[in-house]
Amino acid sequence: MNQLSSNRTPLRGRVFPERRLSPEEIARRKVEDEVFAKQCRLVFDRVQPELIKDHYDWFIIIEPENGDYIIAPDETVARQKAREQFGSKMRLMMRINETGACGTI
């Protein structure tokens, strides 16, 4: 039986080191994400009390730029409706319940 040679040292590190983001870019993206989430949360907090009565545990997809939202009882239906109405705009999916969480931890 042949022995495999072990003189090859494994390469360690990033696959694409040239694609590494600068700390400034990481900070900028984090701020943008926080602003986006805060805008979506404002819309959710505004409409949640009236929707929770009749649509408990339905899905809501929020487009925060103009405050539009879509509700549906099924996640795939909600995604499809959102794709048709909002196109490629950023949006956030939440659940119509007390916290807005979509799953369990």
TIRO-2110 file (N, C-alpha, C; in Angstrom, 1 decimal):
// TIRO-2110
0.8, -1.2, 0.0, N, 1, A
0.0, 0.0, 0.0, CA, 1, A
0.9, 1.2, 0.0, C, 1, A
0.5, 2.2, -0.7, N, 2, A
1.3, 3.5, -0.9, CA, 2, A
1.0, 4.4, 0.3, C, 2, A
2.0, 5.0, 0.8, N, 3, A
1.9, 6.0, 1.8, CA, 3, A
1.7, 7.4, 1.1, C, 3, A
0.8, 8.2, 1.7, N, 4, A
0.6, 9.6, 1.2, CA, 4, A
1.6, 10.4, 1.8, C, 4, A
2.2, 11.3, 1.0, N, 5, A
3.2, 12.2, 1.6, CA, 5, A
2.5, 13.3, 2.4, C, 5, A
3.1, 13.7, 3.5, N, 6, A
2.6, 14.7, 4.3, CA, 6, A
3.4, 16.0, 4.3, C, 6, A
4.1, 16.3, 3.2, N, 7, A
4.9, 17.5, 3.2, CA, 7, A
4.1, 18.7, 2.6, C, 7, A
2.8, 18.6, 2.4, N, 8, A
2.0, 19.7, 2.0, CA, 8, A
1.5, 20.4, 3.2, C, 8, A
1.7, 21.7, 3.3, N, 9, A
1.1, 22.5, 4.4, CA, 9, A
-0.2, 23.0, 4.0, C, 9, A
-1.2, 22.9, 4.8, N, 10, A
-2.6, 23.4, 4.4, CA, 10, A
-2.6, 24.9, 4.4, C, 10, A
-3.3, 25.5, 3.5, N, 11, A
-3.4, 26.9, 3.4, CA, 11, A
-4.5, 27.4, 4.3, C, 11, A
-4.3, 28.4, 5.1, N, 12, A
-5.2, 28.9, 6.0, CA, 12, A
-5.5, 30.4, 5.7, C, 12, A
-6.7, 30.8, 5.8, N, 13, A
-7.0, 32.2, 5.6, CA, 13, A
-8.3, 32.4, 4.8, C, 13, A
-8.6, 33.6, 4.4, N, 14, A
-9.7, 33.9, 3.6, CA, 14, A
-9.6, 33.4, 2.2, C, 14, A
-10.7, 33.0, 1.6, N, 15, A
-10.7, 32.5, 0.2, CA, 15, A
-10.4, 33.7, -0.7, C, 15, A
-11.1, 34.8, -0.5, N, 16, A
-10.9, 36.0, -1.3, CA, 16, A
-10.4, 37.2, -0.4, C, 16, A
-9.1, 37.3, -0.1, N, 17, A
-8.7, 38.3, 0.8, CA, 17, A
-8.9, 39.7, 0.2, C, 17, A
-8.9, 39.8, -1.1, N, 18, A
-9.1, 41.2, -1.7, CA, 18, A
-10.5, 41.7, -1.5, C, 18, A
-11.5, 40.8, -1.1, N, 19, A
-12.8, 41.3, -0.9, CA, 19, A
-13.1, 41.6, 0.6, C, 19, A
-12.1, 41.8, 1.4, N, 20, A
-12.3, 42.1, 2.8, CA, 20, A
-12.8, 43.5, 2.9, C, 20, A
-13.8, 43.8, 3.7, N, 21, A
-14.4, 45.1, 3.9, CA, 21, A
-13.6, 45.9, 5.0, C, 21, A
-13.5, 47.2, 4.7, N, 22, A
-12.8, 48.0, 5.7, CA, 22, A
-13.6, 48.2, 6.9, C, 22, A
-13.0, 48.5, 8.1, N, 23, A
-13.8, 48.8, 9.3, CA, 23, A
-14.8, 49.9, 9.1, C, 23, A
-14.5, 50.9, 8.3, N, 24, A
-15.5, 52.0, 8.1, CA, 24, A
-16.7, 51.5, 7.3, C, 24, A
-16.5, 50.6, 6.3, N, 25, A
-17.6, 50.1, 5.5, CA, 25, A
-18.5, 49.2, 6.4, C, 25, A
-17.8, 48.4, 7.3, N, 26, A
-18.6, 47.5, 8.2, CA, 26, A
-19.4, 48.4, 9.1, C, 26, A
-18.9, 49.4, 9.6, N, 27, A
-19.6, 50.3, 10.5, CA, 27, A
-20.8, 51.0, 9.8, C, 27, A
-20.5, 51.5, 8.6, N, 28, A
-21.6, 52.1, 7.8, CA, 28, A
-22.7, 51.2, 7.5, C, 28, A
-22.4, 49.9, 7.1, N, 29, A
-23.5, 48.9, 6.9, CA, 29, A
-24.3, 48.6, 8.1, C, 29, A
-23.6, 48.6, 9.3, N, 30, A
-24.3, 48.3, 10.5, CA, 30, A
-25.3, 49.4, 10.9, C, 30, A
-24.8, 50.6, 10.7, N, 31, A
-25.7, 51.8, 10.9, CA, 31, A
-26.9, 51.7, 10.0, C, 31, A
-26.7, 51.5, 8.7, N, 32, A
-27.8, 51.4, 7.7, CA, 32, A
-28.8, 50.3, 8.2, C, 32, A
-28.3, 49.1, 8.6, N, 33, A
-29.2, 48.0, 9.0, CA, 33, A
-30.0, 48.4, 10.2, C, 33, A
-29.4, 49.1, 11.2, N, 34, A
-30.1, 49.5, 12.4, CA, 34, A
-31.2, 50.6, 12.0, C, 34, A
-30.9, 51.5, 11.1, N, 35, A
-31.9, 52.5, 10.7, CA, 35, A
-33.1, 51.8, 10.0, C, 35, A
-32.7, 50.8, 9.1, N, 36, A
-33.7, 50.1, 8.4, CA, 36, A
-34.6, 49.3, 9.4, C, 36, A
-34.0, 48.6, 10.3, N, 37, A
-34.8, 47.9, 11.3, CA, 37, A
-35.7, 48.8, 12.2, C, 37, A
-35.2, 49.9, 12.5, N, 38, A
-35.9, 50.9, 13.3, CA, 38, A
-37.1, 51.4, 12.6, C, 38, A
-37.0, 51.7, 11.3, N, 39, A
-38.1, 52.2, 10.5, CA, 39, A
-39.2, 51.1, 10.3, C, 39, A
-38.7, 49.9, 10.1, N, 40, A
-39.7, 48.8, 10.0, CA, 40, A
-40.4, 48.5, 11.3, C, 40, A
-39.7, 48.7, 12.4, N, 41, A
-40.3, 48.5, 13.7, CA, 41, A
-41.4, 49.5, 14.0, C, 41, A
-41.1, 50.8, 13.6, N, 42, A
-42.1, 51.8, 13.8, CA, 42, A
-43.4, 51.5, 13.0, C, 42, A
-43.3, 51.0, 11.8, N, 43, A
-44.5, 50.7, 11.0, CA, 43, A
-45.2, 49.5, 11.7, C, 43, A
-44.4, 48.5, 12.1, N, 44, A
-45.0, 47.3, 12.8, CA, 44, A
-45.7, 47.8, 14.1, C, 44, A
-45.1, 48.6, 14.9, N, 45, A
-45.7, 49.0, 16.2, CA, 45, A
-47.0, 49.8, 15.9, C, 45, A
-47.1, 50.5, 14.8, N, 46, A
-48.2, 51.3, 14.4, CA, 46, A
-49.4, 50.4, 14.0, C, 46, A
-49.2, 49.4, 13.2, N, 47, A
-50.3, 48.6, 12.7, CA, 47, A
-50.6, 47.3, 13.5, C, 47, A
-49.7, 46.9, 14.3, N, 48, A
-49.8, 45.6, 15.1, CA, 48, A
-51.1, 45.6, 15.9, C, 48, A
-51.4, 46.6, 16.7, N, 49, A
-52.6, 46.5, 17.6, CA, 49, A
-53.9, 46.2, 16.8, C, 49, A
-54.0, 46.8, 15.7, N, 50, A
-55.3, 46.6, 14.9, CA, 50, A
-55.3, 45.3, 14.2, C, 50, A
-54.1, 44.8, 13.7, N, 51, A
-54.0, 43.6, 13.0, CA, 51, A
-54.0, 42.3, 13.8, C, 51, A
-53.5, 42.4, 15.1, N, 52, A
-53.4, 41.2, 15.9, CA, 52, A
-54.7, 40.6, 16.3, C, 52, A
-55.8, 41.4, 16.3, N, 53, A
-57.1, 40.9, 16.6, CA, 53, A
-57.6, 39.8, 15.6, C, 53, A
-57.5, 40.1, 14.3, N, 54, A
-58.1, 39.3, 13.3, CA, 54, A
-57.0, 38.4, 12.6, C, 54, A
-55.8, 38.8, 12.7, N, 55, A
-54.7, 38.1, 11.9, CA, 55, A
-53.6, 37.6, 12.7, C, 55, A
-53.9, 37.1, 13.9, N, 56, A
-52.8, 36.6, 14.8, CA, 56, A
-51.9, 35.5, 14.1, C, 56, A
-50.6, 35.7, 14.2, N, 57, A
-49.6, 34.8, 13.7, CA, 57, A
-49.6, 34.7, 12.1, C, 57, A
-50.2, 35.7, 11.5, N, 58, A
-50.0, 35.9, 10.0, CA, 58, A
-48.6, 36.5, 9.8, C, 58, A
-48.2, 36.5, 8.6, N, 59, A
-46.9, 37.2, 8.2, CA, 59, A
-47.2, 38.6, 7.7, C, 59, A
-46.3, 39.5, 8.1, N, 60, A
-46.4, 40.8, 7.6, CA, 60, A
-45.0, 41.2, 7.0, C, 60, A
-45.0, 41.7, 5.8, N, 61, A
-43.8, 42.2, 5.1, CA, 61, A
-43.9, 43.7, 5.0, C, 61, A
-42.9, 44.3, 5.5, N, 62, A
-42.9, 45.8, 5.6, CA, 62, A
-41.9, 46.4, 4.7, C, 62, A
-42.3, 47.4, 3.9, N, 63, A
-41.4, 48.2, 3.1, CA, 63, A
-41.3, 49.6, 3.7, C, 63, A
-40.2, 49.9, 4.5, N, 64, A
-40.3, 51.1, 5.3, CA, 64, A
-40.2, 52.4, 4.7, C, 64, A
-39.8, 52.5, 3.4, N, 65, A
-39.6, 53.8, 2.7, CA, 65, A
-40.9, 54.6, 2.7, C, 65, A
-42.0, 53.9, 2.4, N, 66, A
-43.3, 54.6, 2.3, CA, 66, A
-44.3, 54.0, 3.3, C, 66, A
-43.9, 53.1, 4.1, N, 67, A
-44.7, 52.5, 5.1, CA, 67, A
-45.7, 51.5, 4.7, C, 67, A
-45.6, 51.0, 3.4, N, 68, A
-46.5, 50.0, 2.9, CA, 68, A
-46.2, 48.6, 3.6, C, 68, A
-47.2, 47.8, 3.6, N, 69, A
-47.0, 46.4, 4.1, CA, 69, A
-48.0, 45.5, 3.5, C, 69, A
-47.7, 44.2, 3.6, N, 70, A
-48.5, 43.1, 3.0, CA, 70, A
-48.7, 42.1, 4.1, C, 70, A
-49.9, 41.5, 4.3, N, 71, A
-50.1, 40.5, 5.2, CA, 71, A
-50.6, 39.2, 4.5, C, 71, A
-50.3, 38.1, 5.0, N, 72, A
-50.7, 36.8, 4.4, CA, 72, A
-50.6, 35.7, 5.5, C, 72, A
-51.5, 34.7, 5.5, N, 73, A
-51.4, 33.7, 6.5, CA, 73, A
-50.2, 32.7, 6.2, C, 73, A
-49.7, 32.7, 5.0, N, 74, A
-48.7, 31.7, 4.6, CA, 74, A
-47.4, 32.5, 4.2, C, 74, A
-46.3, 32.0, 4.6, N, 75, A
-45.0, 32.7, 4.3, CA, 75, A
-44.7, 32.8, 2.8, C, 75, A
-44.9, 31.7, 2.1, N, 76, A
-44.6, 31.8, 0.6, CA, 76, A
-45.6, 32.7, -0.1, C, 76, A
-46.8, 32.8, 0.3, N, 77, A
-47.8, 33.7, -0.3, CA, 77, A
-47.4, 35.1, 0.0, C, 77, A
-47.0, 35.4, 1.2, N, 78, A
-46.5, 36.7, 1.6, CA, 78, A
-45.3, 37.2, 0.8, C, 78, A
-44.3, 36.2, 0.6, N, 79, A
-43.1, 36.6, -0.2, CA, 79, A
-43.5, 36.9, -1.7, C, 79, A
-44.4, 36.1, -2.2, N, 80, A
-44.8, 36.3, -3.6, CA, 80, A
-45.5, 37.6, -3.8, C, 80, A
-46.4, 37.9, -2.9, N, 81, A
-47.1, 39.2, -3.0, CA, 81, A
-46.1, 40.4, -2.8, C, 81, A
-45.2, 40.2, -1.9, N, 82, A
-44.2, 41.3, -1.7, CA, 82, A
-43.3, 41.5, -2.9, C, 82, A
-42.9, 40.4, -3.6, N, 83, A
-42.1, 40.5, -4.8, CA, 83, A
-42.9, 41.2, -5.9, C, 83, A
-44.2, 40.9, -6.0, N, 84, A
-45.0, 41.6, -7.0, CA, 84, A
-45.2, 43.0, -6.7, C, 84, A
-45.4, 43.4, -5.5, N, 85, A
-45.7, 44.8, -5.1, CA, 85, A
-44.5, 45.7, -5.0, C, 85, A
-43.4, 45.1, -4.3, N, 86, A
-42.3, 46.0, -4.0, CA, 86, A
-41.1, 45.7, -4.9, C, 86, A
-41.1, 44.7, -5.7, N, 87, A
-40.0, 44.4, -6.6, CA, 87, A
-38.7, 44.1, -5.8, C, 87, A
-37.6, 44.7, -6.1, N, 88, A
-36.4, 44.4, -5.5, CA, 88, A
-36.0, 45.3, -4.3, C, 88, A
-37.0, 46.1, -3.8, N, 89, A
-36.8, 47.0, -2.7, CA, 89, A
-36.5, 46.2, -1.4, C, 89, A
-35.7, 46.7, -0.5, N, 90, A
-35.5, 46.0, 0.8, CA, 90, A
-36.8, 46.0, 1.6, C, 90, A
-37.0, 44.9, 2.2, N, 91, A
-38.2, 44.8, 3.1, CA, 91, A
-37.9, 43.8, 4.2, C, 91, A
-38.8, 43.8, 5.2, N, 92, A
-38.5, 43.0, 6.4, CA, 92, A
-39.8, 42.2, 6.7, C, 92, A
-39.6, 40.9, 6.9, N, 93, A
-40.7, 40.0, 7.3, CA, 93, A
-40.8, 39.8, 8.8, C, 93, A
-42.0, 40.0, 9.3, N, 94, A
-42.2, 39.8, 10.7, CA, 94, A
-43.5, 38.9, 10.9, C, 94, A
-43.8, 38.5, 12.1, N, 95, A
-45.0, 37.8, 12.4, CA, 95, A
-45.9, 38.7, 13.2, C, 95, A
-47.2, 38.7, 12.9, N, 96, A
-48.2, 39.5, 13.7, CA, 96, A
-48.5, 38.8, 15.0, C, 96, A
-47.7, 39.1, 16.0, N, 97, A
-47.9, 38.6, 17.3, CA, 97, A
-47.4, 39.7, 18.3, C, 97, A
-47.2, 39.3, 19.5, N, 98, A
-46.8, 40.3, 20.5, CA, 98, A
-45.3, 40.8, 20.3, C, 98, A
-44.5, 40.0, 19.8, N, 99, A
-43.1, 40.4, 19.6, CA, 99, A
-42.6, 40.7, 18.2, C, 99, A
-43.3, 40.1, 17.2, N, 100, A
-43.0, 40.2, 15.8, CA, 100, A
-42.0, 39.1, 15.3, C, 100, A
-41.7, 38.2, 16.2, N, 101, A
-40.7, 37.1, 15.9, CA, 101, A
-41.3, 36.1, 15.0, C, 101, A
-40.6, 35.6, 14.0, N, 102, A
-41.1, 34.6, 13.1, CA, 102, A
-40.9, 33.2, 13.5, C, 102, A
-40.0, 32.9, 14.4, N, 103, A
-39.7, 31.5, 14.8, CA, 103, A
-39.4, 31.4, 16.3, C, 103, A
-38.9, 30.2, 16.6, N, 104, A
-38.6, 30.0, 18.0, CA, 104, A
-37.1, 29.8, 18.1, C, 104, A
-36.6, 30.1, 19.3, N, 105, A
-35.1, 29.9, 19.5, CA, 105, A
-34.9, 28.7, 20.2, C, 105, A
END
